[in-house]
Amino acid sequence: MHTISINNITEGTSQQQTAERVFEPHSLISFTTLSSVPATVSNLCCKRLSDENKLFAGTLGLSQNNAEYGFCPAFRNEKTKQVLLSRTANGKVSPVHLLEGLPQNWFFPNTQDDQARVLLDEITSGFVRQGIFYTREETINAIKIFNLDDE
């Protein structure tokens, strides 16, 4: 049995209940709350993520709107097809898209300053559910196609 730490989920929410339902049969689960996310993470949003959040506002393409269906924020390198879950600076899985846990080679050179980091064009933000990466658009469609919002 593996131990999975599901971090930054507000206790008693549907997100926690979903995580427990999805992972409980396979693992021991521990939780931390959103208040444990360091304040510095707000400085790590790049313009592209901010623009995407505006574009998908009010849809199932945002973390806060699809987490209850088991989707975890992630990034995919379209050249290498490598997928990484979004993580905080201390390595915990994040409930939102953060740049902290991404490899330096996923950013344009000379963007060492966290506030000035710019993702390479081949990096796509999206979500992972049951080991499969979905773009934001694919996430919206998957929830509709699989009738997840009717469960």
C-alpha positions as protocol buffer text, in pm:
chain_id: "A"
residue {
  index: 1
  type: MET
  ca { x: 0 y: 0 z: 0 }
}
residue {
  index: 2
  type: HIS
  ca { x: 126 y: 347 z: -93 }
}
residue {
  index: 3
  type: THR
  ca { x: 87 y: 669 z: 99 }
}
residue {
  index: 4
  type: ILE
  ca { x: -53 y: 957 z: -105 }
}
residue {
  index: 5
  type: SER
  ca { x: -48 y: 1305 z: 38 }
}
residue {
  index: 6
  type: ILE
  ca { x: -332 y: 1514 z: -102 }
}
residue {
  index: 7
  type: ASN
  ca { x: -240 y: 1864 z: -6 }
}
residue {
  index: 8
  type: ASN
  ca { x: -410 y: 2199 z: 1 }
}
residue {
  index: 9
  type: ILE
  ca { x: -766 y: 2071 z: -4 }
}
residue {
  index: 10
  type: THR
  ca { x: -1002 y: 2245 z: 234 }
}
residue {
  index: 11
  type: GLU
  ca { x: -1117 y: 1997 z: 495 }
}
residue {
  index: 12
  type: GLY
  ca { x: -1474 y: 1874 z: 462 }
}
residue {
  index: 13
  type: THR
  ca { x: -1519 y: 1987 z: 100 }
}
residue {
  index: 14
  type: SER
  ca { x: -1635 y: 1788 z: -199 }
}
residue {
  index: 15
  type: GLN
  ca { x: -1273 y: 1795 z: -321 }
}
residue {
  index: 16
  type: GLN
  ca { x: -1163 y: 1603 z: -12 }
}
residue {
  index: 17
  type: GLN
  ca { x: -1451 y: 1358 z: -45 }
}
residue {
  index: 18
  type: THR
  ca { x: -1367 y: 1298 z: -411 }
}
residue {
  index: 19
  type: ALA
  ca { x: -999 y: 1245 z: -335 }
}
residue {
  index: 20
  type: GLU
  ca { x: -1087 y: 1001 z: -60 }
}
residue {
  index: 21
  type: ARG
  ca { x: -1324 y: 810 z: -290 }
}
residue {
  index: 22
  type: VAL
  ca { x: -1069 y: 793 z: -572 }
}
residue {
  index: 23
  type: PHE
  ca { x: -758 y: 708 z: -372 }
}
residue {
  index: 24
  type: GLU
  ca { x: -881 y: 540 z: -54 }
}
residue {
  index: 25
  type: PRO
  ca { x: -902 y: 188 z: -195 }
}
residue {
  index: 26
  type: HIS
  ca { x: -537 y: 206 z: -300 }
}
residue {
  index: 27
  type: SER
  ca { x: -353 y: 418 z: -47 }
}
residue {
  index: 28
  type: LEU
  ca { x: -323 y: 580 z: 289 }
}
residue {
  index: 29
  type: ILE
  ca { x: -421 y: 946 z: 251 }
}
residue {
  index: 30
  type: SER
  ca { x: -309 y: 1256 z: 437 }
}
residue {
  index: 31
  type: PHE
  ca { x: -441 y: 1608 z: 382 }
}
residue {
  index: 32
  type: THR
  ca { x: -322 y: 1962 z: 439 }
}
residue {
  index: 33
  type: THR
  ca { x: -535 y: 2272 z: 400 }
}
residue {
  index: 34
  type: LEU
  ca { x: -508 y: 2564 z: 160 }
}
residue {
  index: 35
  type: SER
  ca { x: -377 y: 2782 z: 440 }
}
residue {
  index: 36
  type: SER
  ca { x: -57 y: 2576 z: 439 }
}
residue {
  index: 37
  type: VAL
  ca { x: 32 y: 2690 z: 85 }
}
residue {
  index: 38
  type: PRO
  ca { x: 314 y: 2945 z: 116 }
}
residue {
  index: 39
  type: ALA
  ca { x: 212 y: 3302 z: 46 }
}
residue {
  index: 40
  type: THR
  ca { x: 483 y: 3326 z: -220 }
}
residue {
  index: 41
  type: VAL
  ca { x: 293 y: 3103 z: -460 }
}
residue {
  index: 42
  type: SER
  ca { x: 79 y: 3396 z: -567 }
}
residue {
  index: 43
  type: ASN
  ca { x: 395 y: 3549 z: -717 }
}
residue {
  index: 44
  type: LEU
  ca { x: 449 y: 3248 z: -941 }
}
residue {
  index: 45
  type: CYS
  ca { x: 162 y: 3293 z: -1184 }
}
residue {
  index: 46
  type: CYS
  ca { x: 279 y: 3371 z: -1532 }
}
residue {
  index: 47
  type: LYS
  ca { x: 76 y: 3578 z: -1776 }
}
residue {
  index: 48
  type: ARG
  ca { x: -19 y: 3274 z: -1983 }
}
residue {
  index: 49
  type: LEU
  ca { x: -172 y: 3093 z: -1683 }
}
residue {
  index: 50
  type: SER
  ca { x: -352 y: 3411 z: -1582 }
}
residue {
  index: 51
  type: ASP
  ca { x: -488 y: 3450 z: -1935 }
}
residue {
  index: 52
  type: GLU
  ca { x: -601 y: 3086 z: -1940 }
}
residue {
  index: 53
  type: ASN
  ca { x: -779 y: 3129 z: -1609 }
}
residue {
  index: 54
  type: LYS
  ca { x: -966 y: 3428 z: -1751 }
}
residue {
  index: 55
  type: LEU
  ca { x: -1051 y: 3239 z: -2069 }
}
residue {
  index: 56
  type: PHE
  ca { x: -1186 y: 2937 z: -1878 }
}
residue {
  index: 57
  type: ALA
  ca { x: -1351 y: 3134 z: -1595 }
}
residue {
  index: 58
  type: GLY
  ca { x: -1680 y: 2976 z: -1493 }
}
residue {
  index: 59
  type: THR
  ca { x: -1607 y: 2651 z: -1679 }
}
residue {
  index: 60
  type: LEU
  ca { x: -1489 y: 2303 z: -1588 }
}
residue {
  index: 61
  type: GLY
  ca { x: -1149 y: 2401 z: -1733 }
}
residue {
  index: 62
  type: LEU
  ca { x: -1044 y: 2551 z: -1398 }
}
residue {
  index: 63
  type: SER
  ca { x: -901 y: 2357 z: -1105 }
}
residue {
  index: 64
  type: GLN
  ca { x: -1161 y: 2472 z: -856 }
}
residue {
  index: 65
  type: ASN
  ca { x: -1440 y: 2361 z: -1088 }
}
residue {
  index: 66
  type: ASN
  ca { x: -1313 y: 2014 z: -1181 }
}
residue {
  index: 67
  type: ALA
  ca { x: -1124 y: 1886 z: -877 }
}
residue {
  index: 68
  type: GLU
  ca { x: -1435 y: 1720 z: -742 }
}
residue {
  index: 69
  type: TYR
  ca { x: -1431 y: 1497 z: -1051 }
}
residue {
  index: 70
  type: GLY
  ca { x: -1079 y: 1375 z: -973 }
}
residue {
  index: 71
  type: PHE
  ca { x: -880 y: 1607 z: -1201 }
}
residue {
  index: 72
  type: CYS
  ca { x: -540 y: 1727 z: -1071 }
}
residue {
  index: 73
  type: PRO
  ca { x: -363 y: 2031 z: -1223 }
}
residue {
  index: 74
  type: ALA
  ca { x: -69 y: 1926 z: -1442 }
}
residue {
  index: 75
  type: PHE
  ca { x: 157 y: 2031 z: -1727 }
}
residue {
  index: 76
  type: ARG
  ca { x: 265 y: 1843 z: -2041 }
}
residue {
  index: 77
  type: ASN
  ca { x: 570 y: 1904 z: -2254 }
}
residue {
  index: 78
  type: GLU
  ca { x: 433 y: 1854 z: -2606 }
}
residue {
  index: 79
  type: LYS
  ca { x: 778 y: 1773 z: -2750 }
}
residue {
  index: 80
  type: THR
  ca { x: 872 y: 1503 z: -2499 }
}
residue {
  index: 81
  type: LYS
  ca { x: 517 y: 1412 z: -2386 }
}
residue {
  index: 82
  type: GLN
  ca { x: 641 y: 1426 z: -2025 }
}
residue {
  index: 83
  type: VAL
  ca { x: 358 y: 1508 z: -1782 }
}
residue {
  index: 84
  type: LEU
  ca { x: 413 y: 1657 z: -1436 }
}
residue {
  index: 85
  type: LEU
  ca { x: 156 y: 1728 z: -1167 }
}
residue {
  index: 86
  type: SER
  ca { x: 153 y: 2086 z: -1043 }
}
residue {
  index: 87
  type: ARG
  ca { x: 350 y: 2109 z: -717 }
}
residue {
  index: 88
  type: THR
  ca { x: 431 y: 2362 z: -448 }
}
residue {
  index: 89
  type: ALA
  ca { x: 791 y: 2458 z: -368 }
}
residue {
  index: 90
  type: ASN
  ca { x: 808 y: 2184 z: -103 }
}
residue {
  index: 91
  type: GLY
  ca { x: 703 y: 1919 z: -356 }
}
residue {
  index: 92
  type: LYS
  ca { x: 343 y: 1870 z: -247 }
}
residue {
  index: 93
  type: VAL
  ca { x: 76 y: 1831 z: -514 }
}
residue {
  index: 94
  type: SER
  ca { x: -96 y: 2166 z: -564 }
}
residue {
  index: 95
  type: PRO
  ca { x: -470 y: 2221 z: -608 }
}
residue {
  index: 96
  type: VAL
  ca { x: -396 y: 2487 z: -872 }
}
residue {
  index: 97
  type: HIS
  ca { x: -147 y: 2534 z: -1155 }
}
residue {
  index: 98
  type: LEU
  ca { x: 187 y: 2655 z: -1015 }
}
residue {
  index: 99
  type: LEU
  ca { x: 522 y: 2691 z: -1187 }
}
residue {
  index: 100
  type: GLU
  ca { x: 734 y: 2606 z: -883 }
}
residue {
  index: 101
  type: GLY
  ca { x: 774 y: 2233 z: -944 }
}
residue {
  index: 102
  type: LEU
  ca { x: 852 y: 2249 z: -1314 }
}
residue {
  index: 103
  type: PRO
  ca { x: 1203 y: 2182 z: -1445 }
}
residue {
  index: 104
  type: GLN
  ca { x: 1406 y: 2489 z: -1537 }
}
residue {
  index: 105
  type: ASN
  ca { x: 1438 y: 2363 z: -1897 }
}
residue {
  index: 106
  type: TRP
  ca { x: 1059 y: 2409 z: -1939 }
}
residue {
  index: 107
  type: PHE
  ca { x: 1114 y: 2787 z: -1923 }
}
residue {
  index: 108
  type: PHE
  ca { x: 1276 y: 3029 z: -2162 }
}
residue {
  index: 109
  type: PRO
  ca { x: 1641 y: 3089 z: -2073 }
}
residue {
  index: 110
  type: ASN
  ca { x: 1730 y: 3377 z: -1844 }
}
residue {
  index: 111
  type: THR
  ca { x: 1405 y: 3360 z: -1648 }
}
residue {
  index: 112
  type: GLN
  ca { x: 1555 y: 3264 z: -1313 }
}
residue {
  index: 113
  type: ASP
  ca { x: 1343 y: 3518 z: -1124 }
}
residue {
  index: 114
  type: ASP
  ca { x: 1019 y: 3342 z: -1021 }
}
residue {
  index: 115
  type: GLN
  ca { x: 813 y: 3649 z: -1106 }
}
residue {
  index: 116
  type: ALA
  ca { x: 956 y: 3667 z: -1459 }
}
residue {
  index: 117
  type: ARG
  ca { x: 945 y: 3296 z: -1552 }
}
residue {
  index: 118
  type: VAL
  ca { x: 802 y: 3232 z: -1898 }
}
residue {
  index: 119
  type: LEU
  ca { x: 695 y: 2882 z: -2003 }
}
residue {
  index: 120
  type: LEU
  ca { x: 816 y: 2748 z: -2334 }
}
residue {
  index: 121
  type: ASP
  ca { x: 548 y: 2739 z: -2602 }
}
residue {
  index: 122
  type: GLU
  ca { x: 546 y: 2358 z: -2601 }
}
residue {
  index: 123
  type: ILE
  ca { x: 430 y: 2342 z: -2237 }
}
residue {
  index: 124
  type: THR
  ca { x: 55 y: 2289 z: -2202 }
}
residue {
  index: 125
  type: SER
  ca { x: -140 y: 2328 z: -1881 }
}
residue {
  index: 126
  type: GLY
  ca { x: -415 y: 2080 z: -1816 }
}
residue {
  index: 127
  type: PHE
  ca { x: -518 y: 1809 z: -1574 }
}
residue {
  index: 128
  type: VAL
  ca { x: -448 y: 1445 z: -1494 }
}
residue {
  index: 129
  type: ARG
  ca { x: -723 y: 1202 z: -1404 }
}
residue {
  index: 130
  type: GLN
  ca { x: -663 y: 831 z: -1358 }
}
residue {
  index: 131
  type: GLY
  ca { x: -318 y: 866 z: -1514 }
}
residue {
  index: 132
  type: ILE
  ca { x: -438 y: 1039 z: -1832 }
}
residue {
  index: 133
  type: PHE
  ca { x: -347 y: 1398 z: -1923 }
}
residue {
  index: 134
  type: TYR
  ca { x: -629 y: 1622 z: -2048 }
}
residue {
  index: 135
  type: THR
  ca { x: -597 y: 1975 z: -2184 }
}
residue {
  index: 136
  type: ARG
  ca { x: -839 y: 2225 z: -2034 }
}
residue {
  index: 137
  type: GLU
  ca { x: -1074 y: 2179 z: -2330 }
}
residue {
  index: 138
  type: GLU
  ca { x: -1046 y: 1800 z: -2310 }
}
residue {
  index: 139
  type: THR
  ca { x: -1125 y: 1815 z: -1938 }
}
residue {
  index: 140
  type: ILE
  ca { x: -1449 y: 2003 z: -2005 }
}
residue {
  index: 141
  type: ASN
  ca { x: -1547 y: 1752 z: -2273 }
}
residue {
  index: 142
  type: ALA
  ca { x: -1449 y: 1448 z: -2064 }
}
residue {
  index: 143
  type: ILE
  ca { x: -1669 y: 1558 z: -1776 }
}
residue {
  index: 144
  type: LYS
  ca { x: -1961 y: 1598 z: -2016 }
}
residue {
  index: 145
  type: ILE
  ca { x: -1894 y: 1279 z: -2217 }
}
residue {
  index: 146
  type: PHE
  ca { x: -1851 y: 1059 z: -1910 }
}
residue {
  index: 147
  type: ASN
  ca { x: -2144 y: 1229 z: -1735 }
}
residue {
  index: 148
  type: LEU
  ca { x: -1924 y: 1296 z: -1434 }
}
residue {
  index: 149
  type: ASP
  ca { x: -2129 y: 1599 z: -1336 }
}
residue {
  index: 150
  type: ASP
  ca { x: -2439 y: 1378 z: -1306 }
}
residue {
  index: 151
  type: GLU
  ca { x: -2285 y: 1144 z: -1046 }
}
